């Protein structure tokens, strides 16, 4: 009885919990009214609805369907919870304990009180269940009816879309040289008015329902703005060369807010699911407005004037793109705009060639593509394919403007990365050299150019109304099951595997690049460098990417085991060298005998380690050459690492003086020369008399420098100073001498004896040191 009383207490609390119907009570009537109004306009203007508006309605109904389904899921979940509670209550009601009569004197009074309480709780639960279930069923019924109506409306829209798409290349109106086949009773102002009302309904309902997404987009813009302000403030206040750093940027220091907007706006519509065309157009207008302000400082005045003309044409096309009806009256306007766009594009190409912009070839290619699409639009217009002409014109103009906005988008991102790198440097006097600046941008640019190109292609195919067609056909092709023997596969899994491996390679490449750049900055402190540990990071990224690729592609692990088994056989026969280098690279990463930035000598080659790769390492020679050395050779050959423990370097010189020189004076000169700032005092320099050679007394000089990078310069300075001081102290630097002994001189031709009587001339003899005589002495 106690267990039942506790259970009914919980059940009644579940049944008594109110369903929050505030949101659905406010929004469901608006959804019903919006759908009814849009559907009524669609039915009344059946023959005039255009394909673009049908696409907008399709997106609108998709979104409304998701909203209604979400509400329905919430109510179904709550209804299931209520039903489960009632089922539990019903199980309690089946117990025979409730059938006992309270008048029975054998029942204890306390038990009678509990039984009465339980019966009261059960009756309360029955009442709560009925009330709650009626409320839930009411909303569930309304949601089901609305969902059915929206799905029917969606099917009607899709059927009309298919019909219009099939008729897209058909002739709609007369050839331009023939008599007009359409009536001119329609007023463009009324078309605009009707379109504004419908698009206002769609935009208002969509923005209200997706208010969290709008807040997220605005918050993202604010976050980028605050980040830019933080970078600029710290660079100006902490960097000694802040002027040089900021001169390399053109957007963020002048307009941090607009720069933040130009980063977020190209991505804003992707935060929404199936955004309506009117929302995409509004976002694009904002992007063009921001771009217009930002590019003012980087283009010539004439090109900027061309931009304004294109901007006006773009606004006209985008407004026309929002029409809900087909207005054949604007045929001549669109044809005129096509010819104007082609003429402007042709004129601007020559200006761009002399503008000094980066990637001029790609900009010209984009403008040529714009001219081709506008030319096709004009041809379609002339041949009476009005809808096709309008789609092509809108797509050409919109894609060109989006390309410029995305170009600025990439430039601003590169500036932000550069400023972040500069701000992250600890030294206040340190800034990136010009070539390092160019190298950083070239390394990072490609990934953002790829992102911008993907965004541009998406919008181009959407504006051409072929995105859904391409998506469906490509998806069907990739997901179709194929067989090779007993194994099944599809190209989607293969593509997923390749893409993830490719992304892993890109991530590994950029991690390696920035880590190596950091190591080069930390060249003086070997312990703070990542060094060959970068190889472990790259291997970890590749391994994680490989496992993720297998999981995402749905490849069974038993198949992977078979492949690995086959590879093991291949390793045994033909891949020993590759695996040896791979294992050697792992050993190098753990033992760390060499790191990036070390000065090494191996196999007769010397230089600075620039990269420790998976298979081979890169060594930059002193002559500028780059040696690719397999990792196996680094372990198997004798390796000299000049910077393993520190960067100090001992320099050894052999200097000879003439016999008879004062040894104390010579050693004094050496010690004075070696007493300089860049030569270490501990261990101190040493001077030894090394050898009595044939023509000189040789001294051996040993001294240390703190950095191996300066040893050549220091050796040069020491030798120059020694040579100078020897001249001042009259200390002779000897050179090899030769004595030539001639037994007889040849006589004149008239008195020459026979050749056989001439005694042979003795060979030249070389003597040095104390045995040599002066060649110019009278005795010779």
RAZI-V450763 format. One record per residue. RES is the residue in one small letter. PHI is phi as a letter, one per 40 degrees, with the letter a starting at -180 (NA if undefined). NEAR is the number of other C-alpha atoms within 10 Angstrom. Layout:
BEGIN
RES_PHI_NEAR, RES_PHI_NEAR
END
This chain:
BEGIN
x_NA_13, x_c_11, x_c_8, x_c_18, x_c_18, x_c_11, x_c_17, x_c_24, x_c_15, x_c_13, x_c_23, x_c_22, x_c_13, x_c_19, x_c_25, x_c_17, x_c_12, x_c_11, x_c_14, x_c_9, x_b_14, x_c_8, x_c_9, x_c_15, x_c_11, x_c_10, x_c_16, x_c_18, x_c_12, x_c_14, x_c_18, x_c_18, x_c_12, x_c_17, x_c_22, x_c_15, x_c_14, x_c_18, x_c_17, x_c_12, x_c_15, x_c_20, x_c_11, x_c_11, x_b_12, x_c_12, x_c_10, x_b_13, x_c_20, x_c_20, x_c_25, x_c_23, x_c_24, x_c_19, x_c_17, x_c_20, x_c_26, x_c_21, x_c_19, x_c_22, x_c_22, x_c_17, x_c_19, x_c_23, x_c_19, x_c_13, x_c_17, x_c_19, x_c_15, x_c_12, x_c_19, x_c_19, x_c_13, x_c_14, x_c_20, x_c_16, x_c_12, x_c_20, x_c_19, x_c_12, x_c_14, x_c_24, x_c_15, x_c_14, x_c_21, x_c_23, x_c_13, x_c_14, x_c_21, x_c_14, x_c_9, x_c_18, x_c_16, x_c_10, x_c_10, x_c_8, x_c_11, x_c_15, x_c_10, x_c_11, x_c_11, x_c_16, x_c_8, x_c_9, x_c_8, x_c_7, x_c_12, x_c_10, x_d_11, x_c_8, x_c_13, x_c_16, x_c_11, x_c_15, x_c_22, x_c_13, x_c_13, x_c_23, x_c_15, x_c_12, x_c_20, x_c_23, x_c_11, x_c_15, x_c_24, x_c_15, x_c_14, x_c_21, x_c_22, x_c_13, x_c_13, x_c_18, x_c_15, x_c_12, x_c_15, x_c_17, x_c_14, x_c_10, x_c_19, x_c_19, x_c_12, x_c_14, x_c_20, x_c_14, x_c_13, x_c_20, x_c_21, x_c_13, x_c_16, x_c_22, x_c_16, x_c_12, x_c_20, x_c_20, x_c_13, x_c_13, x_c_21, x_c_16, x_c_12, x_c_17, x_d_19, x_c_12, x_c_12, x_c_17, x_c_16, x_c_10, x_c_14, x_c_17, x_c_15, x_c_15, x_c_16, x_b_18, x_b_19, x_c_17, x_c_16, x_c_13, x_c_9, x_c_9, x_c_9, x_c_11, x_b_10, x_b_12, x_c_8, x_b_10, x_c_7, x_c_12, x_c_10, x_c_15, x_c_9, x_c_10, x_c_16, x_c_17, x_c_13, x_c_16, x_c_19, x_c_17, x_c_12, x_c_21, x_c_23, x_c_13, x_c_16, x_c_24, x_c_19, x_c_13, x_c_17, x_c_18, x_c_15, x_c_12, x_c_15, x_b_13, x_d_11, x_d_11, x_c_16, x_c_16, x_c_11, x_c_13, x_c_19, x_c_15, x_c_12, x_c_18, x_c_21, x_c_16, x_c_13, x_c_19, x_c_20, x_c_15, x_c_16, x_c_21, x_c_17, x_c_13, x_c_20, x_c_20, x_c_13, x_c_13, x_c_22, x_c_15, x_c_10, x_b_15, x_c_20, x_c_15, x_b_14, x_c_20, x_c_11, x_c_12, x_c_19, x_c_19, x_c_9, x_c_13, x_b_17, x_b_16, x_b_22, x_c_24, x_c_17, x_c_13, x_a_17, x_c_19, x_c_19, x_c_20, x_c_27, x_c_25, x_c_24, x_c_26, x_c_22, x_c_19, x_d_24, x_c_21, x_b_14, x_c_19, x_c_19, x_c_12, x_c_12, x_c_16, x_b_12, x_f_15, x_c_20, x_c_23, x_c_23, x_c_20, x_c_18, x_c_15, x_c_18, x_c_13, x_c_17, x_c_21, x_c_19, x_c_15, x_c_24, x_c_21, x_c_15, x_c_21, x_c_23, x_d_17, x_c_12, x_c_22, x_c_17, x_d_13, x_c_13, x_b_13, x_b_16, x_c_15, x_c_11, x_c_10, x_c_17, x_c_16, x_c_12, x_d_14, x_c_20, x_c_12, x_c_14, x_c_20, x_c_19, x_c_11, x_c_19, x_c_23, x_c_16, x_c_15, x_c_21, x_c_21, x_c_15, x_c_20, x_c_21, x_c_20, x_c_23, x_c_28, x_b_22, x_c_19, x_b_21, x_c_18, x_c_15, x_c_14, x_d_17, x_c_13, x_c_10, x_c_24, x_c_23, x_c_12, x_c_18, x_c_28, x_c_16, x_c_16, x_c_22, x_c_20, x_c_12, x_c_17, x_c_18, x_c_15, x_c_13, x_c_17, x_c_18, x_c_11, x_c_13, x_c_17, x_d_13, x_b_10, x_c_14, x_g_12, x_c_12, x_c_8, x_f_8, x_d_15, x_c_11, x_c_10, x_c_19, x_c_18, x_c_12, x_c_16, x_c_20, x_c_16, x_c_15, x_c_23, x_c_22, x_c_15, x_c_22, x_c_27, x_c_21, x_c_18, x_c_28, x_c_25, x_c_17, x_c_21, x_c_28, x_c_19, x_c_18, x_g_21, x_c_22, x_c_29, x_c_28, x_c_25, x_c_28, x_c_26, x_c_20, x_c_26, x_c_30, x_c_26, x_c_25, x_c_28, x_c_23, x_c_25, x_c_23, x_c_20, x_c_20, x_c_22, x_c_20, x_c_18, x_c_26, x_c_25, x_c_17, x_c_20, x_d_24, x_c_21, x_c_20, x_c_22, x_c_19, x_c_19, x_c_20, x_c_21, x_c_14, x_c_21, x_c_20, x_c_17, x_c_14, x_c_20, x_c_24, x_c_12, x_c_14, x_c_10, x_c_12, x_c_15, x_b_11, x_c_14, x_a_19, x_c_15, x_c_10, x_c_10, x_c_9, x_c_12, x_c_13, x_c_11, x_c_12, x_c_19, x_c_16, x_c_12, x_c_13, x_c_15, x_d_15, x_d_12, x_c_13, x_c_17, x_c_16, x_c_12, x_c_12, x_c_21, x_c_14, x_c_12, x_c_17, x_c_20, x_c_14, x_c_14, x_c_17, x_c_21, x_c_16, x_c_14, x_c_21, x_c_17, x_f_18, x_b_14, x_c_16, x_c_11, x_c_12, x_c_12, x_c_11, x_c_12, x_c_12, x_c_12, x_c_13, x_c_12, x_c_13, x_c_17, x_c_14, x_c_11, x_c_12, x_b_12, x_b_9, x_b_7, x_g_6, x_c_5, x_c_8, x_b_9, x_a_17, x_a_15, x_c_16, x_c_18, x_c_19, x_c_17, x_c_14, x_c_18, x_c_22, x_c_16, x_c_14, x_c_21, x_c_22, x_c_16, x_c_14, x_c_21, x_c_16, x_c_14, x_c_16, x_c_20, x_c_15, x_c_14, x_c_16, x_c_19, x_c_16, x_c_13, x_c_18, x_c_23, x_c_15, x_c_15, x_c_21, x_c_17, x_c_13, x_c_15, x_c_16, x_c_15, x_b_13, x_c_19, x_c_10, x_c_11, x_c_21, x_c_19, x_f_27, x_c_26, x_c_20, x_d_24, x_c_23, x_c_17, x_c_16, x_c_21, x_c_16, x_c_14, x_c_21, x_c_20, x_c_14, x_c_15, x_c_22, x_c_18, x_c_15, x_c_17, x_c_23, x_c_21, x_c_15, x_c_14, x_c_20, x_g_14, x_c_15, x_c_10, x_c_11, x_c_9, x_c_11, x_c_12, x_c_11, x_c_11, x_c_11, x_c_12, x_c_12, x_c_11, x_c_13, x_c_12, x_c_11, x_c_12, x_c_15, x_c_10, x_b_9, x_b_10, x_b_14, x_c_12, x_c_13, x_c_17, x_c_16, x_d_17, x_c_24, x_c_19, x_c_16, x_c_22, x_c_27, x_c_22, x_c_16, x_c_23, x_c_23, x_c_13, x_c_11, x_f_16, x_c_17, x_b_22, x_b_27, x_c_27, x_g_24, x_c_23, x_c_23, x_b_20, x_a_19, x_a_17, x_f_13, x_g_7, x_b_13, x_b_18, x_i_21, x_b_22, x_c_23, x_b_22, x_a_22, x_b_28, x_c_24, x_c_22, x_b_21, x_a_21, x_b_22, x_b_19, x_b_26, x_c_19, x_c_17, x_c_11, x_c_7, x_g_9, x_c_10, x_b_15, x_c_18, x_c_15, x_b_19, x_d_22, x_c_25, x_c_22, x_c_17, x_c_22, x_c_16, x_c_11, x_c_10, x_c_12, x_b_17, x_b_16, x_b_19, x_c_17, x_b_21, x_c_16, x_c_10, x_a_15, x_b_19, x_c_18, x_a_17, x_c_16, x_b_17, x_b_13, x_b_14, x_b_14, x_b_18, x_b_21, x_b_20, x_c_17, x_c_19, x_g_10, x_c_15, x_c_11, x_c_14, x_c_9, x_c_13, x_c_18, x_c_17, x_c_12, x_c_17, x_d_23, x_c_15, x_c_12, x_c_16, x_c_24, x_c_13, x_a_11, x_c_8, x_c_14, x_c_20, x_c_17, x_c_14, x_b_8, x_c_12, x_c_12, x_c_19, x_b_15, x_b_18, x_b_12, x_c_15, x_c_14, x_a_13, x_c_13, x_c_13, x_c_15, x_b_21, x_a_22, x_c_21, x_c_19, x_b_20, x_b_15, x_b_20, x_b_16, x_a_20, x_b_23, x_b_22, x_c_15, x_b_16, x_c_18, x_c_13, x_b_13, x_c_19, x_c_10, x_c_9, x_c_17, x_c_16, x_c_10, x_c_12, x_c_16, x_c_15, x_c_12, x_c_16, x_c_18, x_c_14, x_c_11, x_c_17, x_c_17, x_c_11, x_c_9, x_c_11, x_f_9, x_c_18, x_c_16, x_c_17, x_c_14, x_a_13, x_c_12, x_b_14, x_b_14, x_b_17, x_b_14, x_b_13, x_b_12, x_c_9, x_a_11, x_b_7, x_c_9, x_c_9, x_c_8, x_c_7, x_c_6, x_b_8, x_c_11, x_c_12, x_c_7, x_c_7, x_c_7, x_c_8, x_c_11, x_c_9, x_c_10, x_c_11, x_c_11, x_c_9, x_c_11, x_b_9, x_b_12, x_b_16, x_b_16, x_g_18, x_c_9, x_c_10, x_c_14, x_b_16, x_c_11, x_c_13, x_b_8, x_c_7, x_c_6, x_c_7, x_c_11
END
